[in-house]
């Protein structure tokens, strides 16, 4: 029987998106080095928690070309060679805001996206 190791990451998040992404990257790579096959980041891992922050931190999640967080998540999954559940990211699509979860494959490919 083969084994499967899941890592659940808990993060302290601040107001600086770049610092939050760097912190998430460190934790994903740490989990990968510890043998995790899949890593799960928390909700709103890249921004302060709460819908009142969505407008300020929202990104266009259409592709890694339009989103700093999508680009970072893709690279984390690839560099760690893990499946990565990207917690949630505030998403802006025209005039609507969403709390969106993305799932990435070990080659950095987007496998799924769910808006809530």
MIFILO-60766 format. One record per residue (C-alpha): residue number from 1; residue in three letters; y, z, x. Coordinates in pm, whole numbers. Layout:
<atoms>
NUM, ALA, Y, Z, X
...
</atoms>
This chain:
<atoms>
1, UNK, 0, 0, 0
2, UNK, 343, -87, 136
3, UNK, 632, 155, 115
4, UNK, 983, 114, -20
5, UNK, 1272, 333, 89
6, UNK, 1581, 371, -131
7, UNK, 1905, 527, -2
8, UNK, 2165, 665, -240
9, UNK, 2506, 696, -75
10, UNK, 2769, 951, -165
11, UNK, 3120, 892, -28
12, UNK, 3456, 1063, -11
13, UNK, 3702, 796, -126
14, UNK, 4072, 783, -54
15, UNK, 4368, 561, -136
16, UNK, 4316, 313, 152
17, UNK, 4077, 34, 48
18, UNK, 4012, -79, 407
19, UNK, 3914, 274, 511
20, UNK, 3686, 306, 206
21, UNK, 3514, -23, 290
22, UNK, 3470, 81, 654
23, UNK, 3323, 415, 545
24, UNK, 3083, 240, 306
25, UNK, 2978, 3, 585
26, UNK, 2900, 294, 819
27, UNK, 2684, 458, 552
28, UNK, 2499, 137, 462
29, UNK, 2417, 66, 826
30, UNK, 2317, 430, 882
31, UNK, 2077, 409, 586
32, UNK, 1939, 78, 714
33, UNK, 1878, 226, 1058
34, UNK, 1694, 515, 888
35, UNK, 1456, 262, 728
36, UNK, 1608, 199, 386
37, UNK, 1511, -126, 215
38, UNK, 1773, -82, -57
39, UNK, 2105, 103, -45
40, UNK, 2305, 205, -351
41, UNK, 2679, 274, -322
42, UNK, 2859, 492, -579
43, UNK, 3084, 380, -860
44, UNK, 3439, 296, -745
45, UNK, 3339, 328, -379
46, UNK, 3638, 120, -263
47, UNK, 3914, 289, -462
48, UNK, 4009, 620, -619
49, UNK, 3798, 699, -924
50, UNK, 3950, 636, -1265
51, UNK, 4060, 349, -1483
52, UNK, 4425, 430, -1414
53, UNK, 4368, 288, -1062
54, UNK, 4200, -36, -1172
55, UNK, 4518, -244, -1192
56, UNK, 4627, -149, -841
57, UNK, 4286, -200, -676
58, UNK, 4144, -485, -886
59, UNK, 4016, -797, -712
60, UNK, 3912, -1145, -819
61, UNK, 3533, -1123, -781
62, UNK, 3458, -1493, -825
63, UNK, 3345, -1528, -463
64, UNK, 3351, -1372, -118
65, UNK, 3648, -1600, -48
66, UNK, 3862, -1433, -315
67, UNK, 3760, -1069, -268
68, UNK, 3787, -838, 30
69, UNK, 3523, -610, -122
70, UNK, 3280, -893, -202
71, UNK, 3310, -1022, 154
72, UNK, 3251, -671, 293
73, UNK, 2949, -608, 67
74, UNK, 2789, -940, 160
75, UNK, 2831, -863, 529
76, UNK, 2699, -506, 490
77, UNK, 2382, -632, 322
78, UNK, 2333, -900, 586
79, UNK, 2406, -677, 886
80, UNK, 2181, -403, 749
81, UNK, 1913, -648, 632
82, UNK, 1893, -453, 305
83, UNK, 1926, -505, -66
84, UNK, 2260, -352, -158
85, UNK, 2381, -231, -495
86, UNK, 2756, -241, -449
87, UNK, 2845, 53, -671
88, UNK, 3135, -77, -875
89, UNK, 3459, -254, -788
90, UNK, 3763, -288, -1013
91, UNK, 3771, -656, -1113
92, UNK, 4058, -863, -1251
93, UNK, 3976, -1176, -1448
94, UNK, 4298, -1325, -1579
95, UNK, 4451, -1046, -1791
96, UNK, 4134, -834, -1825
97, UNK, 4009, -552, -1602
98, UNK, 3643, -464, -1552
99, UNK, 3440, -209, -1359
100, UNK, 3191, -446, -1196
101, UNK, 2865, -383, -1013
102, UNK, 2726, -639, -769
103, UNK, 2379, -665, -613
104, UNK, 2327, -834, -276
105, UNK, 2022, -965, -92
106, UNK, 1936, -904, 275
107, UNK, 2085, -1241, 373
108, UNK, 2418, -1142, 218
109, UNK, 2368, -1350, -95
110, UNK, 2497, -1233, -434
111, UNK, 2195, -1174, -660
112, UNK, 2358, -1026, -969
113, UNK, 2689, -911, -1115
114, UNK, 2738, -683, -1415
115, UNK, 3070, -605, -1580
116, UNK, 3127, -292, -1783
</atoms>
